[in-house]
Amino acid sequence: MAKLKIVWSQRANIKLFEILDFYTNRNKSTSYSTKLYKRFSKELTLLYKQPDLGKATDIESIRGLIVDEFILFYEITKDRIIVHTVWDCRQNPEDLKI
């Protein structure tokens, strides 16, 4: 398999920022947000090594990687792993847009 590049979509970047910003404001500290970001990075490193690690979804080309209370929805192409969105599993599932 060719070297894959991990790419975050605009939606995924926005959701990631919103999640990290929420915890920074709620906790009045960046400590948890930093730990969460490192956790996402660690899991994406594993995903880079094993792209099929995530669970298949109802959408044929989309897989979901569970990270604590979050799911990273991603797609594997010929040369990329595209992270489409980050989903907090405690939200209403009807609001999910990939």
Beta strands, then each sheet from edge to edge (+ up, - down):
strand 1: 5-8
strand 2: 55-56
strand 3: 62-67
strand 4: 70-76
strand 5: 80-88
sheet 1: 1+ 5+ 4- 3+ 2-
end
